[in-house]
Amino acid sequence: MRIIFAILLLCGLVACNTNPSRTFSEVEISDVFNDSLSIRAISPIDENRVWFAANKGIVGLIDESVPKLATVKYEDSLLHFRSIAQTSESVFVMSIGTPGVLYKIGFDGKEATNIEEVYVEKGEKVFYDAMAFWNDEEGIAMGDPVDNCLSVIITRDGGDHWEKVPCSALPETESGEAGFAASNSNISVINDHVWIVSGGKRARVFYSADKGLSWEVFETPIIQGGAMTGIYSVDFFDENNGVIFGGNWEEKDFNEGNKAVSSDGGRTWELISNGEGPGYRSSVRYVPGSNGKSMVAVGSPGISYTDDGGDSWQELSSEGFYAIEFVNDTVAFASGRYRISKLIFK
C-alpha cells in the first residue's frame, strides 16, 4: 500500500501524463493509388483499406493497393464527388453542383453489395461540401447557401432518408459566405456536437450541441472577405478543444490569420503562430491518442506538424495533398491530385 501511495504521489508531483503528445520528426509517404483524378474525399477502414470519392464519377475502395472502382452516373451525367462518410455497414458519397446526389453504398466488410440514391437536390446554387456521421443512425451533410442559410441535411435512420434543415432553424449567412469543398473537412462531430465552418465573405463557425436541432454561430479571427479566404478545415479533439485552418488559396504562403484554436467548444478562437509556420492548408487533423496538442495539417504546399498545440510547426514534407485522415496514432491516408498515399509518421 505504501508503494502504491508513493507512486500516486510521484505522479502528482511530476504530472505523470498517460496521454502524451506524439512527437514526429519525419513522414514516410508511399502511394497506394494513382490515376488522373482529383481526390478530395477519403475515409479509411484500417491500415490497408481506404474508401475514396473523386471527380469523373469515380468512387472506389483501395484494398491492399488493389483498386475496386465504380463509375457513377446520374441519368446521363458523370458526377463529381467531394464528400464521403462511413457507418458500420454503409458508405455514403455526395456530389457537388446540381444535382446534388447522395448515394448509400452497402458494404459487407469486403465488397460493396449495392448502391442507391437516398437524396437528390436540384437548383442553380446547390453545392454540397462535406459529410459526417455521429453514429450508425445519425449523419449530417453541409453545403453552400441556397437561400440565406447554409444547406444542411440530416438523417436519423441510417442514411435511408435525409431531411433539409429549414433556414428558420439556422443562423443567416451573408452574401458571399459559403463552404469550401476542399477536403471533406468542413464538419467535425463529437458526441452530440457538430461544428461547420465557412469562408469567403465571412469565416465563421456554425455550432449545434444537439445533433442539428438548434444552432448558434461564432465569429473567428481567420482571414476573410475574399472569394478564396476563410476556414477550409475544422477538427475537434473533444467537446471543448478544437482547431480551424485555412488561409488564402490565392496566396498560399501567407501565414497570418489562417490558423486558430478554441478551448470553449468553438465559442471563441485564438490565433496560433500568427505570421509563423505554415500558410494555407486545406485539411487539419488531431493525432489520435495524443493530448490534443499534436496536429497535422496538409495542403498543396506540403505537410506540417505541431506537438505543442500550434505554437511551433515542423514541415515534414513538401509533397502536396488535399486531405488527410488518420487510422491510428502513426498511420494516415492522404489524397491529392492524381494520388492516394499512405503516410507513416515516425
FIDO-930422 format. One record per residue: x, y negated, z of N, C-alpha, C, O in turn. Coordinates in steps of 0.05 Angstrom, whole numbers, padded with zeros to 5 digits, always signed. Atoms other than C-alpha are relative to their C-alpha. Example, Ala and Ser with C-alpha at 12.3 -4.5 7.8 and 13.67 -1.06 7.14 Angstrom:
BEGIN
+00018+00024+00000+00246+00090+00156+00018-00024+00000+00039-00024+00013
-00016+00024-00001+00273+00021+00143-00015-00022+00014-00005-00044+00018
END
This chain:
BEGIN
+00017+00024+00000+00000+00000+00000+00017-00025+00000+00011-00045-00014
-00018+00023+00000+00058-00048+00016+00012-00004-00027+00016-00027-00035
-00012+00002+00027+00089-00033-00052-00020-00013-00019-00013-00031-00035
+00021+00011+00018+00023-00048-00088-00004-00029+00006-00005-00046-00012
+00003+00028-00008+00015-00112-00048+00023-00017-00010+00019-00040-00019
-00024+00015+00009+00086-00133-00066-00001-00005-00029+00006-00027-00039
+00002+00003+00029+00074-00121-00140-00021-00022-00006-00016-00039-00024
+00020+00020+00005+00010-00162-00138+00010-00028+00008+00004-00047-00007
-00011+00026-00008+00045-00218-00100+00020-00010-00021+00021-00034-00027
-00020+00008+00020+00102-00218-00151-00014-00010-00025-00005-00030-00036
+00015+00009+00023+00052-00224-00208-00011-00028+00005-00011-00044-00013
+00011+00026-00006+00020-00283-00173+00022-00021-00001+00016-00044-00010
-00021+00019-00001+00087-00317-00164+00012-00006-00027+00019-00029-00033
-00014+00004+00026+00116-00307-00234-00020+00000-00023-00012+00001-00046
+00021+00002+00021+00049-00309-00272+00002+00023-00020+00006+00018-00044
+00000-00023+00018+00050-00238-00299-00021-00003-00021-00044-00010-00015
+00019+00004+00023+00017-00240-00368-00004+00026-00014+00014+00036-00027
+00006-00026+00013-00017-00177-00392-00010-00004-00029-00015+00016-00043
+00009+00005+00027-00038-00211-00457+00017-00022-00013+00007-00044-00019
-00018+00021+00008+00023-00248-00482-00004-00008-00029-00017+00007-00045
+00000+00007+00028+00030-00286-00547+00020+00018-00015+00040+00026-00004
-00018-00015+00016+00061-00248-00604+00023-00019-00010+00019-00043-00014
-00023+00015+00010+00130-00271-00627+00010+00013-00025+00021+00036-00024
-00009-00010+00025+00146-00261-00700+00023-00017-00011+00025-00041-00005
-00021+00014+00013+00208-00280-00739+00001+00004-00030+00015-00010-00044
+00000-00005+00028+00193-00251-00807-00026+00015-00007-00040+00025+00010
+00023-00015+00010+00139-00220-00850+00008+00016-00025+00021+00005-00043
-00006-00017+00023+00145-00162-00898-00025+00001-00017-00047+00007-00008
+00022+00002+00018+00100-00170-00959+00002+00021-00022+00022+00022-00036
+00001-00020+00022+00080-00113-01005-00027+00000-00013-00047+00002+00000
+00025+00001+00015+00028-00117-01060-00013+00028+00000+00000+00048-00004
+00015-00025+00002-00027-00064-01058-00019-00001-00024-00031+00020-00031
+00018+00003+00024-00067-00091-01118+00008-00024-00015+00012-00046-00004
-00006+00022+00018-00051-00134-01178-00018+00001-00023-00022+00022-00036
+00018+00002+00023-00099-00158-01231-00004-00029-00006+00003-00046+00011
+00003+00028+00008-00117-00221-01268-00026-00011+00012-00044-00019-00002
+00024+00009-00015-00167-00242-01214+00008-00021+00021+00031-00022+00030
-00003+00018-00023-00175-00298-01164-00016+00012+00023-00040+00014+00022
+00012-00016-00022-00188-00262-01098+00001-00017+00025+00022-00021+00037
+00002+00018-00023-00212-00306-01041-00016+00013+00023-00019+00000+00044
+00016-00013-00021-00254-00256-01001+00010+00028+00005+00007+00045-00013
-00010-00027-00006-00224-00195-00966-00011+00008+00027-00017-00009+00044
+00010-00011-00026-00248-00150-00909+00012+00027+00005+00003+00047-00006
-00014-00026-00005-00201-00096-00883-00017+00020+00016-00033+00012+00033
+00012-00022-00016-00226-00029-00857+00021+00010+00020+00015+00012+00044
-00022-00008-00017-00159-00006-00829+00026-00007-00014+00026-00023-00033
-00026+00008+00011-00084-00010-00845+00004+00008-00029+00022-00002-00042
-00004-00011+00027-00093+00027-00911-00023-00007-00019-00021-00001-00043
+00023+00004+00017-00161+00004-00937-00011-00029+00004-00013-00039+00027
+00010+00028-00001-00189-00065-00954-00020-00004-00022-00015+00003-00045
+00020+00009+00020-00252-00089-00989+00007-00027-00010+00020-00043+00004
-00004+00027+00010-00249-00149-01034-00022-00007-00020-00035+00011-00031
+00018+00010+00020-00294-00192-01077+00013-00023-00015+00026-00039-00002
-00016+00018+00016-00268-00234-01135-00017-00013-00022-00042-00009-00022
+00014+00011+00023-00286-00272-01197-00004+00022-00021+00004+00045-00017
+00005-00019+00022-00306-00238-01263-00018+00023+00008-00018+00045-00004
+00019-00021-00009-00359-00198-01225+00013+00024+00014-00001+00044+00017
-00014-00023-00011-00307-00153-01192-00003+00002+00030+00003-00017+00045
+00000-00007-00028-00319-00120-01125+00014+00026+00003+00011+00044-00014
-00015-00024-00002-00273-00066-01100+00009+00008+00027+00009-00008+00046
-00013-00011-00023-00242-00022-01047+00027+00009-00008+00030+00026-00026
-00027-00010+00004-00167-00013-01045+00005+00021+00021+00006+00014+00045
-00004-00023-00018-00154+00055-01014+00027+00012-00005+00032+00026-00025
-00028-00009+00003-00080+00071-01003+00011-00008-00027+00024+00008-00040
-00010+00012+00026-00063+00026-01063-00015+00010-00024-00008+00004-00047
+00017-00009+00022-00116+00062-01105-00024-00018-00002-00040-00018+00017
+00023+00017+00002-00167+00012-01131-00025+00015-00009-00025+00030-00029
+00026-00010+00008-00240+00032-01134-00017-00024-00006-00026-00038+00013
+00011+00025+00009-00273-00023-01174-00028+00003-00012-00035+00024-00023
+00027+00002+00013-00343-00043-01197-00003-00028-00011+00006-00048+00000
+00007+00025+00013-00365-00098-01244-00030-00006+00004-00046+00010-00004
+00028+00006-00007-00429-00132-01220-00010-00023-00018+00003-00044-00021
+00014+00020+00017-00476-00170-01267-00027-00006+00012-00041+00012+00022
+00028+00007-00006-00539-00208-01252-00013-00007-00027-00005-00026-00040
+00012+00001+00027-00583-00200-01313+00024+00003-00020+00036+00025-00020
-00022-00003+00019-00531-00213-01368+00025-00015+00008+00044-00018-00008
-00021+00018-00008-00484-00257-01328+00019+00014+00020+00010+00027+00039
-00020-00009-00020-00419-00238-01292+00000-00020+00022+00000-00045+00018
+00001+00018-00023-00420-00266-01222+00029-00004+00011+00047+00012+00006
-00026+00006-00013-00362-00298-01184-00004+00001+00030-00021-00014+00041
+00004-00004-00028-00355-00276-01112+00023-00013+00017+00046-00011+00010
-00019+00011-00019-00321-00313-01054-00008+00006+00029+00005-00005+00048
+00009-00006-00027-00359-00285-00994-00002+00031+00003-00010+00045-00015
+00001-00029-00005-00354-00216-00962-00003+00004+00030+00008-00012+00046
+00002-00008-00029-00373-00183-00895-00007+00029+00001-00018+00041-00017
+00005-00029-00005-00379-00113-00866-00017+00005+00024-00016-00011+00044
+00011-00013-00024-00423-00074-00819+00011+00028+00000+00027+00035-00016
-00011-00027-00002-00410-00002-00798-00008+00017-00024+00005+00037-00029
+00009-00017+00021-00449+00025-00857-00003-00014-00027-00011-00002-00047
+00005+00016+00024-00451-00031-00909+00021-00021-00004+00034-00030+00015
-00017+00023+00007-00411-00084-00945-00018-00019-00015-00034-00011-00031
+00016+00021+00013-00441-00150-00967+00017-00019-00015+00038-00028-00005
-00014+00020+00016-00417-00196-01022-00020-00020-00012-00043-00012-00018
+00018+00020+00010-00447-00261-01046+00014-00018-00020+00038-00025-00017
-00012+00016+00022-00435-00302-01109-00003-00030+00005-00019-00039+00020
+00002+00029+00000-00421-00375-01117-00017-00010-00023-00023+00005-00041
+00015+00012+00022-00461-00422-01161-00028+00011-00001-00037+00027+00016
+00027-00009+00003-00531-00409-01186-00001+00020-00023+00009+00016-00044
+00013-00007-00025-00559-00359-01180+00019+00010+00022+00039+00023+00016
-00014-00012-00022-00532-00344-01111-00012+00027+00006-00035+00028+00015
+00011-00027-00003-00540-00269-01107+00016+00015+00022+00041+00015+00021
-00013-00015-00022-00525-00228-01044-00007+00030-00004-00030+00038-00007
+00003-00029+00004-00513-00153-01052+00007+00015+00025+00025+00007+00040
-00006-00018-00021-00515-00099-01000+00010+00026-00012-00003+00038-00029
-00013-00023+00011-00468-00041-01016+00001+00021+00023+00014+00017+00043
-00002-00022-00019-00478+00025-00978+00027+00012-00001+00039+00015-00022
-00026-00012-00002-00414+00057-00953+00000+00022+00021-00008+00018+00044
+00001-00024-00018-00407+00127-00923+00027+00005+00014+00030+00026+00027
-00026-00003-00013-00336+00115-00897+00022+00007-00020+00045+00004-00014
-00019-00007+00021-00303+00139-00961-00007-00013-00027+00011-00023-00041
+00009+00010+00026-00344+00117-01021-00024-00018+00003-00039-00016+00022
+00025+00016+00002-00396+00065-01040-00022+00019-00010-00018+00034-00029
+00022-00018+00006-00463+00100-01044-00022-00013-00017-00035+00001-00032
+00021+00014+00015-00510+00047-01073+00005-00030+00002+00020-00039+00019
-00001+00029-00001-00517-00027-01087-00027-00011-00006-00041-00001-00024
+00026+00012+00004-00579-00070-01082+00001-00030+00005+00016-00040+00022
+00004+00029-00005-00598-00144-01087-00017-00003+00025-00039+00009+00027
+00016+00004-00024-00622-00168-01019-00008-00030+00003-00024-00037+00020
+00008+00029-00001-00625-00244-01032+00009-00013-00026+00031-00008-00036
-00006+00016+00024-00628-00289-01093-00010-00028+00004-00033-00032+00012
+00008+00028-00001-00629-00364-01094+00009-00015-00025+00033-00013-00033
-00007+00015+00024-00631-00408-01156-00004-00030+00005-00022-00038+00020
+00002+00029-00002-00622-00483-01163+00026-00013-00008+00047-00001-00005
-00023+00014+00010-00574-00534-01190+00022-00003+00021+00046-00002+00014
-00020+00005-00021-00539-00545-01123+00007+00025+00016+00023+00023+00035
-00005-00024-00015-00537-00473-01099+00030+00008-00002+00040+00010-00025
-00028-00008+00000-00466-00454-01079+00007+00010+00028+00011-00005+00047
-00006-00012-00026-00451-00405-01022+00030+00005+00003+00043+00012-00016
-00028+00002-00005-00383-00407-00989+00012+00023+00017+00034+00032+00013
-00012-00019-00019-00375-00355-00933-00022+00015+00014-00046+00008+00014
+00019-00018-00013-00408-00299-00894+00013+00014+00023+00037+00020+00022
-00011-00015-00023-00400-00263-00827-00024+00014+00013-00047+00006+00010
+00020-00014-00016-00438-00214-00782+00008+00000+00029+00031+00003+00037
-00004-00002-00029-00447-00217-00707+00002+00029+00008+00018+00037+00025
+00002-00028-00007-00464-00143-00704-00012+00015-00024-00015+00003-00046
+00011-00015+00023-00494-00088-00748-00027-00010-00010-00035-00003-00032
+00027+00009+00008-00562-00122-00750-00001-00029-00008-00017-00036-00025
+00003+00029+00004-00549-00197-00750+00024-00012-00014+00047-00008-00006
-00021+00013+00015-00510-00236-00801-00008-00027-00010-00031-00035-00009
+00005+00027+00009-00503-00305-00830+00017-00007-00024+00040+00002-00025
-00015+00011+00022-00481-00338-00895-00005-00030-00002-00027-00039+00005
+00003+00029+00002-00469-00412-00908+00008-00009-00028+00025+00003-00041
-00006+00012+00025-00467-00456-00969-00003-00030+00000-00010-00042+00020
+00002+00029+00002-00466-00527-00994-00029-00010+00003-00048+00006+00000
+00027+00011-00004-00526-00573-00980-00015+00001-00026-00005-00004-00048
+00018+00001+00022-00585-00566-01026-00018-00025+00003-00023-00040-00017
+00015+00025-00005-00628-00620-00994+00017-00018+00017+00037-00029+00007
-00017+00017-00017-00600-00658-00934+00012+00016+00023+00018+00005+00044
-00013-00017-00020-00571-00599-00895+00015+00022-00014+00010+00029-00037
-00015-00023+00010-00523-00542-00904-00020+00023-00006-00041+00025+00007
+00016-00024+00006-00552-00479-00936+00009+00022+00020+00033+00029+00020
-00006-00021-00019-00555-00426-00881-00021+00022-00002-00045+00016+00000
+00018-00023+00000-00586-00357-00889+00008+00020+00021+00032+00023+00026
-00005-00018-00022-00593-00306-00834-00016+00026-00003-00039+00025-00013
+00014-00025-00001-00611-00232-00829-00001+00010+00028+00017+00005+00044
+00004-00012-00027-00638-00197-00767-00005+00030-00002-00011+00043+00018
+00007-00028+00004-00649-00128-00797+00021+00016-00016+00015+00033-00033
-00022-00014+00012-00581-00104-00820+00005-00007-00029+00018+00008-00044
-00005+00010+00027-00580-00145-00884-00020+00008-00021-00016+00002-00044
+00020-00007+00020-00642-00117-00917-00016-00025-00009-00025-00027-00032
+00015+00024+00006-00677-00185-00913+00015-00024+00011+00026-00022+00033
-00014+00025-00008-00649-00256-00908-00020-00023-00002-00036-00025-00021
+00018+00024+00000-00686-00320-00890+00017-00025+00002+00038-00026+00016
-00015+00025+00000-00662-00391-00903-00010-00017+00023-00034-00021+00027
+00006+00018-00023-00659-00437-00842-00010-00026-00012+00004-00038-00028
+00010+00026+00011-00702-00499-00856+00017-00023+00009+00029-00023+00031
-00015+00024-00008-00670-00567-00855-00009-00013+00026+00006-00027+00039
+00010+00011-00024-00714-00586-00798+00013+00012+00025+00012+00000+00047
-00014-00013-00022-00674-00538-00754+00030-00005-00001+00044+00004+00017
-00029+00005+00003-00605-00562-00778+00007-00029+00001-00010-00046-00006
-00009+00028+00002-00565-00626-00770+00001-00009-00029+00007+00007-00047
-00002+00011+00027-00567-00672-00830+00029-00002-00009+00047-00006+00007
-00026+00004+00011-00507-00674-00876+00000-00027-00015-00021-00038-00022
-00003+00024+00016-00480-00736-00911+00004+00007-00029+00013+00029-00036
-00005-00004+00028-00477-00744-00986+00030+00004-00004+00046-00013+00006
-00028-00006+00004-00411-00713-01008+00013+00018+00021+00036+00025+00019
-00009-00020-00020-00405-00667-00947-00008+00027-00009-00032+00032-00015
+00006-00027+00009-00401-00593-00964+00020+00019+00012+00035+00012+00031
-00020-00020-00009-00361-00530-00953+00020+00006-00022+00016-00002-00045
-00019-00008+00020-00300-00502-00988+00000+00030-00002+00005+00044+00018
+00000-00029+00004-00305-00432-01018+00028+00009-00006+00033+00020-00027
-00029-00005+00004-00230-00423-01009+00010+00026+00010+00029+00037+00000
-00011-00023-00013-00222-00363-00964-00020+00016+00016-00012+00033+00032
+00021-00014-00016-00289-00338-00936+00004-00005+00030-00002+00013+00046
-00004+00005-00029-00269-00371-00870-00011-00026+00009+00000-00039+00028
+00014+00024-00010-00316-00430-00863-00017+00007+00024-00027-00011+00038
+00016-00009-00022-00352-00388-00810+00017+00016+00020+00035+00031+00012
-00011-00017-00020-00329-00359-00744-00022+00008+00020-00038-00009+00028
+00021-00010-00019-00373-00316-00698+00014+00014+00023+00032+00029+00020
-00009-00013-00025-00361-00295-00626-00025+00004+00017-00039-00015+00023
+00024-00006-00016-00416-00260-00585-00024-00013-00014-00030-00006-00037
+00024+00013+00012-00479-00303-00597+00007-00026-00015-00011-00038-00026
-00007+00026+00010-00440-00363-00622+00008+00001-00029+00017+00022-00039
-00009+00003+00027-00426-00387-00692+00009-00029-00005-00005-00048+00004
-00010+00026+00008-00385-00445-00719+00003-00001-00030+00013+00018-00042
-00002+00004+00028-00389-00472-00790+00014-00027-00005+00007-00046+00009
-00016+00025+00004-00341-00524-00818-00006-00012-00028-00013+00002-00047
+00006+00015+00025-00349-00577-00872+00024-00017-00008+00043-00020+00007
-00021+00017+00011-00305-00621-00915-00011-00020-00020-00036-00022-00023
+00008+00020+00019-00307-00675-00967-00004-00027+00014+00014-00037+00027
+00006+00026-00012-00341-00739-00944+00004+00000+00031+00013-00019+00042
-00003-00004-00029-00342-00713-00872+00013+00027+00005+00011+00045-00010
-00013-00025-00009-00302-00660-00835-00011+00006+00028-00001-00005+00048
+00014-00004-00026-00347-00633-00780-00003+00030+00006+00002+00047-00011
+00004-00027-00008-00363-00570-00741-00030+00002+00008-00039-00011+00027
+00028-00006-00006-00435-00544-00740-00001+00025+00018+00012+00045+00012
-00002-00020-00021-00449-00501-00679-00027+00010+00009-00046-00006+00013
+00024-00012-00012-00502-00453-00654+00009+00020+00022+00027+00036+00017
-00006-00018-00023-00499-00417-00586-00019+00023+00001-00016+00041+00018
+00021-00021-00001-00559-00372-00602-00005+00013-00027-00028+00017-00035
+00001-00014+00026-00544-00339-00669-00017-00014-00020-00033-00001-00034
+00013+00016+00021-00571-00395-00711-00028-00009+00005-00042-00018-00014
+00027+00010-00006-00636-00411-00675+00000-00030+00004-00019-00044-00005
-00002+00029-00004-00614-00481-00654+00029-00009-00006+00047+00007-00004
-00026+00010+00011-00557-00525-00679+00008-00027+00011-00009-00044+00017
-00012+00026-00006-00511-00582-00660+00022-00005-00020+00030+00014-00034
-00023+00005+00018-00456-00617-00700+00019-00018+00016+00011-00036+00030
-00021+00014-00015-00390-00644-00673+00020-00013-00020+00026-00001-00041
-00020+00014+00016-00340-00694-00702+00028+00013+00004+00033+00025+00025
-00028-00009-00002-00267-00676-00715+00019-00022-00010+00010-00040-00025
-00020+00019+00010-00203-00716-00728+00013+00008-00026+00033-00004-00034
-00011-00010+00025-00189-00677-00792-00004-00021-00022-00025-00033-00024
+00001+00019+00022-00174-00719-00854-00026+00005-00016-00033+00027-00022
+00026-00002+00014-00239-00734-00892-00004-00025-00017+00010-00044-00015
+00007+00022+00017-00270-00779-00944+00005+00004-00029-00008-00008-00046
-00006-00007+00028-00240-00750-01008-00014+00025-00008-00023+00041+00009
+00014-00023+00010-00270-00697-01052+00012+00026+00009-00002+00046+00013
-00013-00025-00007-00218-00645-01032+00014-00001+00028+00032+00014+00033
-00011+00001-00027-00203-00666-00960-00020+00013+00019-00043+00016+00013
+00018-00010-00021-00230-00635-00897+00009+00027+00012+00032+00034+00010
-00006-00025-00013-00234-00569-00860-00005+00023-00020-00027+00025-00031
+00002-00023+00018-00222-00506-00901-00004+00026+00015-00013+00046+00003
+00001-00025-00014-00220-00454-00846-00004-00005+00030+00006-00025+00041
+00004+00001-00029-00242-00441-00774+00003+00028+00012-00005+00048-00001
-00001-00026-00014-00227-00386-00724-00002-00006+00030+00010-00026+00040
+00001+00003-00029-00245-00378-00651+00011+00025+00013+00005+00048+00005
-00012-00022-00015-00205-00335-00603-00020+00011+00020-00021+00036+00025
+00021-00007-00018-00261-00334-00552-00022-00022-00001-00021-00038-00019
+00022+00019+00002-00323-00375-00536+00009-00029+00004-00006-00048-00003
-00009+00028-00006-00281-00436-00516+00022-00009-00019+00022-00032-00027
-00024+00008+00014-00216-00435-00555-00001+00006-00030-00004+00029-00038
+00001-00003+00029-00215-00448-00630+00019-00017-00014+00031-00036-00002
-00018+00015+00017-00174-00475-00687-00014-00006-00026-00028+00010-00037
+00009+00007+00027-00192-00512-00751+00025-00009-00016+00044-00020-00005
-00023+00006+00017-00145-00521-00810-00010-00008-00028-00031+00001-00037
+00007+00008+00027-00147-00555-00877+00020-00020-00010+00043-00014-00012
-00017+00021+00011-00120-00620-00905-00010-00011-00026-00034-00014-00029
+00007+00011+00026-00119-00648-00974+00011+00018-00022+00035+00020-00026
-00008-00019+00021-00118-00597-01031+00016-00014-00022+00033-00002-00035
-00013+00015+00022-00094-00652-01079+00028-00010+00009+00043-00020-00008
-00026+00009-00010-00034-00669-01034+00008+00020+00021+00007+00015+00045
-00003-00023-00018-00014-00602-01004+00021-00004+00021+00020+00009+00042
-00022+00004-00020+00049-00626-00968-00008-00019+00022+00006-00020+00043
+00008+00019-00021+00012-00679-00928-00009+00014+00025-00028+00030+00024
+00005-00016-00024+00011-00654-00857-00010-00017+00024-00006-00010+00047
+00014+00016-00021-00027-00708-00818-00030+00005-00001-00042+00005-00023
+00029-00004-00002-00098-00696-00794-00010+00025-00014-00032+00025-00025
+00008-00024+00014-00100-00626-00822-00003+00025+00018-00010+00046+00008
+00002-00023-00018-00100-00580-00760-00006-00010+00028+00005-00029+00038
+00009+00009-00027-00134-00584-00692-00010+00024+00015-00017+00045+00004
+00010-00021-00017-00154-00542-00633-00021-00011+00019-00022-00035+00024
+00021+00007-00020-00212-00541-00584+00002+00019+00023+00008+00043+00019
+00001-00017-00024-00217-00514-00513-00027-00001+00013-00031+00010+00035
+00027+00002-00012-00290-00530-00501-00022+00009-00020-00043-00003-00021
+00020-00011+00017-00326-00489-00553-00005-00016-00025-00026-00012-00038
+00003+00015+00024-00316-00537-00610-00013-00028+00003-00017-00042-00017
+00013+00026-00004-00347-00598-00579+00019-00023-00004+00012-00044-00015
-00021+00020+00005-00282-00637-00580+00024+00014-00012+00029+00037-00007
-00023-00011+00014-00219-00628-00622+00024-00018+00004+00022-00043+00004
-00024+00015-00003-00147-00649-00613+00020+00009-00022+00025+00033-00026
-00019-00007+00021-00097-00653-00670+00025+00013+00012+00033+00006+00035
-00024-00013-00008-00036-00608-00664+00022-00005-00021+00017-00007-00045
-00024+00005+00017+00035-00620-00692-00007-00020-00023+00000-00014-00046
+00008+00019+00020+00008-00681-00728+00024-00013-00013+00041-00024+00001
-00023+00010+00015+00057-00703-00782+00023+00019+00000+00044+00013-00010
-00021-00021+00000+00097-00639-00770-00012+00026-00008-00037+00029-00008
+00010-00026+00006+00092-00567-00790-00013+00001-00028-00009-00017-00044
+00011-00004+00026+00051-00542-00849-00021-00021-00008-00034-00033+00009
+00021+00017+00010+00007-00585-00893-00024+00017-00006-00032+00034+00010
+00025-00015+00008-00054-00558-00930+00003+00030+00003+00022+00042-00006
+00003-00029-00001-00073-00487-00912-00030+00007-00003-00047-00008+00007
+00028-00007+00006-00137-00451-00934-00012+00021+00019-00036+00026+00018
+00010-00021-00018-00142-00396-00881+00018+00001+00025+00042+00002+00023
-00015-00002-00025-00122-00392-00808-00013+00022+00017-00038+00024+00018
+00010-00021-00017-00128-00333-00760+00017+00002+00025+00041+00001+00024
-00014-00008-00024-00110-00319-00688+00011+00028-00003-00001+00045-00016
-00012-00027+00000-00064-00260-00680-00015+00017+00021-00016+00009+00045
+00014-00016-00019-00104-00204-00647+00018+00009+00023+00042+00014+00019
-00015-00009-00023-00082-00184-00577+00018-00020+00012+00033-00014+00030
-00017+00021-00011-00047-00250-00565-00016-00014+00022-00039-00006+00028
+00014+00015-00020-00066-00301-00512-00014-00024-00011-00021-00043+00004
+00012+00023+00012-00097-00348-00561+00019-00022-00008+00011-00044-00016
-00020+00020+00008-00032-00384-00575+00013+00007-00027+00025-00010-00040
-00013-00009+00025-00007-00343-00635-00020-00001-00023-00042+00010-00022
+00017+00004+00024-00036-00362-00703+00017+00003-00025+00040-00003-00025
-00013+00000+00027-00020-00350-00776-00019-00016-00019-00043-00011-00019
+00015+00015+00020-00043-00399-00830+00013+00005-00027+00037+00004-00030
-00010-00004+00027-00037-00385-00904-00013-00019-00019-00035-00029-00014
+00010+00017+00022-00047-00426-00967+00018+00004-00024+00038+00018-00023
-00017-00003+00024-00018-00433-01036+00029-00009+00005+00046+00001-00009
-00028+00007-00005+00045-00466-01006+00015+00021+00016+00040+00021+00016
-00014-00020-00015+00061-00406-00962-00014+00009+00026-00037+00004+00030
+00010-00012-00024+00053-00371-00895+00014-00014+00024+00038-00015+00026
-00010+00015-00023+00060-00410-00829-00009+00014+00025-00030+00026+00026
+00005-00014-00025+00063-00383-00758+00007-00017+00024+00027-00031+00024
-00005+00012-00026+00059-00410-00687-00005+00019+00022-00023+00036+00020
+00006-00016-00024+00064-00376-00620-00003-00018+00025-00003-00008+00047
+00003+00018-00023+00054-00438-00577-00025-00018-00004-00025-00042+00004
+00025+00015+00003-00016-00460-00597+00000-00021-00021-00018-00038-00022
-00001+00019+00022+00006-00501-00656+00018-00024+00005+00020-00042-00011
-00019+00022-00005+00057-00547-00623+00023+00001-00019+00033-00020-00028
-00022-00003+00019+00111-00519-00668-00007+00023-00019-00021+00042-00012
+00006-00020+00021+00109-00477-00732+00025+00010-00013+00045-00005-00015
-00021-00012+00015+00154-00430-00769-00011+00009-00027-00032+00021-00029
+00008-00008+00027+00150-00420-00844+00012+00028-00005+00036+00031-00008
-00009-00028+00003+00153-00344-00853+00004+00007-00029+00020+00025-00036
-00003-00006+00028+00146-00344-00929-00011-00023-00017-00029-00037-00008
+00010+00020+00019+00136-00390-00989-00019+00013-00020-00028+00000-00038
+00019-00013+00018+00092-00338-01023-00028-00009+00007-00036-00010+00030
+00026+00012-00004+00023-00367-01033-00023+00020+00001-00023+00039-00014
+00024-00016-00003-00043-00336-01011-00023-00018+00005-00020-00041+00015
+00024+00015-00006-00115-00359-01006-00012+00007+00028-00021-00010+00042
+00014-00010-00024-00140-00316-00948+00017+00021+00015+00033+00035+00002
-00013-00021-00016-00114-00273-00891-00020+00011+00020-00036-00004+00031
+00017-00013-00020-00149-00222-00846+00018+00021+00013+00029+00038+00000
-00016-00019-00015-00114-00183-00791-00015+00026+00004-00039+00027+00006
+00010-00026-00007-00123-00109-00779+00006+00006+00029-00011+00017+00044
-00008-00002-00028-00085-00108-00713+00021-00022+00005+00022-00041-00010
-00018+00022-00009-00031-00149-00678+00025-00003-00017+00040-00022-00013
-00023+00004+00017+00022-00138-00731-00005+00004-00030+00012-00002-00047
+00006-00006+00028-00013-00118-00796-00024-00017-00009-00045-00019+00005
+00022+00015+00012-00057-00161-00841+00000+00005-00029+00019+00014-00041
+00001+00001+00029-00081-00164-00912-00004-00030-00008-00016-00045+00007
+00003+00027+00011-00076-00228-00953-00007+00002-00030+00002+00020-00043
+00008+00000+00029-00106-00245-01021+00007-00027-00012+00008-00047+00002
-00007+00025+00014-00089-00296-01073-00005+00003-00030-00022+00018-00039
+00002+00000+00029-00081-00308-01147+00013+00026-00011+00037+00030-00010
-00008-00025+00013-00077-00240-01182+00010+00022+00019+00022+00041+00010
-00012-00020-00018-00060-00201-01119-00015+00003+00027-00028-00015+00036
+00005-00005-00029-00077-00169-01052+00025+00012+00011+00037+00031-00001
-00025-00010-00012-00018-00156-01006-00005+00008+00029-00022-00002+00043
-00002-00007-00029-00005-00121-00940+00022-00016+00012+00045-00017+00002
-00020+00016-00015+00032-00165-00890+00006+00014+00026-00012+00020+00042
-00009-00012-00026+00072-00133-00834+00018-00021+00013+00039-00028+00003
-00014+00021-00014+00095-00184-00783+00020+00013+00020+00013+00033+00034
-00021-00011-00017+00160-00170-00745+00013-00021+00017+00031-00014+00032
END
